[in-house]
Amino acid sequence: MAVLARIAALAGLALVVVPAGLYLGADVGKSSMQSMMLAGTVLWFIAAPFWNGRPGGD
């Protein structure tokens, strides 16, 4: 479970960082960038607590 959470958290982090570079390089539009970043943010906040070993936030 921890391995899957780590992969999901890192994928979410990548979805937050990579679209900004793609937008800067004019490879994606603004709405696509925002959608990818929102999905990455949601994925990060769901997976990161499990990756850190604190699913309840304790």
C-alpha beads as a LAMMPS data file, in Angstrom:
LAMMPS data file: protein, C-alpha beads

58 atoms
57 bonds

1 atom types
1 bond types

-500.0 500.0 xlo xhi
-500.0 500.0 ylo yhi
-500.0 500.0 zlo zhi

Masses

1 110.0

Atoms # bond

1 1 1 0.000 0.000 0.000
2 1 1 2.803 2.411 0.849
3 1 1 4.450 1.836 -2.535
4 1 1 1.209 2.612 -4.378
5 1 1 0.687 5.712 -2.244
6 1 1 4.234 6.882 -2.979
7 1 1 3.737 6.395 -6.728
8 1 1 0.387 8.212 -6.638
9 1 1 1.815 11.073 -4.573
10 1 1 4.778 11.519 -6.899
11 1 1 2.481 11.379 -9.934
12 1 1 0.339 14.080 -8.344
13 1 1 3.405 16.199 -7.672
14 1 1 4.502 15.752 -11.282
15 1 1 1.039 16.842 -12.442
16 1 1 1.535 20.067 -10.507
17 1 1 5.067 20.845 -11.727
18 1 1 5.222 19.582 -15.327
19 1 1 2.189 21.443 -16.776
20 1 1 3.702 24.790 -15.783
21 1 1 6.768 24.034 -17.898
22 1 1 4.608 22.821 -20.766
23 1 1 2.573 26.026 -20.611
24 1 1 5.755 28.091 -20.533
25 1 1 6.937 26.289 -23.657
26 1 1 3.530 26.903 -25.295
27 1 1 2.886 23.165 -25.643
28 1 1 -0.471 23.229 -23.811
29 1 1 -3.183 25.820 -23.367
30 1 1 -4.081 27.572 -20.156
31 1 1 -7.236 25.559 -19.483
32 1 1 -5.413 22.246 -20.021
33 1 1 -2.644 23.359 -17.682
34 1 1 -5.129 24.346 -14.999
35 1 1 -6.998 21.045 -15.297
36 1 1 -3.815 19.003 -14.987
37 1 1 -2.624 21.049 -12.019
38 1 1 -5.972 20.702 -10.249
39 1 1 -5.942 16.930 -10.786
40 1 1 -2.377 16.780 -9.478
41 1 1 -3.264 18.818 -6.400
42 1 1 -6.205 16.576 -5.545
43 1 1 -4.137 13.431 -6.130
44 1 1 -1.291 14.790 -3.975
45 1 1 -3.545 15.691 -1.044
46 1 1 -5.228 12.285 -1.151
47 1 1 -2.044 10.193 -1.483
48 1 1 0.568 12.155 0.496
49 1 1 -0.746 11.320 4.007
50 1 1 -0.619 7.593 3.198
51 1 1 2.884 7.974 1.791
52 1 1 4.045 9.712 4.971
53 1 1 2.477 6.974 7.099
54 1 1 -0.224 9.148 8.669
55 1 1 -3.569 8.311 7.018
56 1 1 -5.493 9.901 9.883
57 1 1 -3.268 12.966 10.054
58 1 1 -2.043 12.034 13.552

Bonds

1 1 1 2
2 1 2 3
3 1 3 4
4 1 4 5
5 1 5 6
6 1 6 7
7 1 7 8
8 1 8 9
9 1 9 10
10 1 10 11
11 1 11 12
12 1 12 13
13 1 13 14
14 1 14 15
15 1 15 16
16 1 16 17
17 1 17 18
18 1 18 19
19 1 19 20
20 1 20 21
21 1 21 22
22 1 22 23
23 1 23 24
24 1 24 25
25 1 25 26
26 1 26 27
27 1 27 28
28 1 28 29
29 1 29 30
30 1 30 31
31 1 31 32
32 1 32 33
33 1 33 34
34 1 34 35
35 1 35 36
36 1 36 37
37 1 37 38
38 1 38 39
39 1 39 40
40 1 40 41
41 1 41 42
42 1 42 43
43 1 43 44
44 1 44 45
45 1 45 46
46 1 46 47
47 1 47 48
48 1 48 49
49 1 49 50
50 1 50 51
51 1 51 52
52 1 52 53
53 1 53 54
54 1 54 55
55 1 55 56
56 1 56 57
57 1 57 58
